[in-house]
Amino acid sequence: MQKTSSTLQFARRRLSGLSLRDTDAHWVPNTDVYVTETGVVIKVELAGMQRENLQLNIEGNRLKISGNRPDGCRTSSKCKFLVMEINYGTFESVIELPAGYDLCLAKATYQNGFLRIDVPTLVKSGNRPTSVTVEG
């Protein structure tokens, strides 16, 4: 039990500089960020999205996740909503990681409505890519 507690404190201390920001997009997806033994995992809930409609861009220590979830029904006059809770349209989320993680080596997968981005602990600096490819 003590080990779990110290691990959680480490995670909180390590991510104390973490910043999640929204922008002028229509909505911001639900996001979890957690520390593992090998780095940080960013998990984003994006049900109904196509992998091709997702964009991940790196700007320094920031990861910008954006895309568009289209919906044909809300623009149709034939739909009369009783409950409207699902977000559609453009979205954007910017996640700023504290020092110690290498966004250049991030790996992204999209499966079952979740985008998972694994960001390893920083080993050494080198050429910095500006985007991450989403695997399926």
CORKA-V980731 format. One record per run of one state. SS is the DSSP state (@ for helix, = for strand, . for the rest). FROM is the first residue (numbers start at 1). LEN is the number of residues. If there is no record, write none. Layout:
ss-><SS | SS>
from-><FROM | FROM>
len-><LEN | LEN>
This chain:
ss-><. | @ | . | = | . | = | . | = | . | = | . | @ | = | . | = | . | = | . | = | . | = | . | = | . | = | .>
from-><1 | 2 | 15 | 19 | 23 | 27 | 28 | 31 | 36 | 39 | 46 | 51 | 54 | 60 | 62 | 70 | 89 | 97 | 101 | 112 | 114 | 122 | 131 | 132 | 134 | 136>
len-><1 | 13 | 4 | 4 | 4 | 1 | 3 | 5 | 3 | 7 | 5 | 3 | 6 | 2 | 8 | 19 | 8 | 4 | 11 | 2 | 8 | 9 | 1 | 2 | 2 | 1>
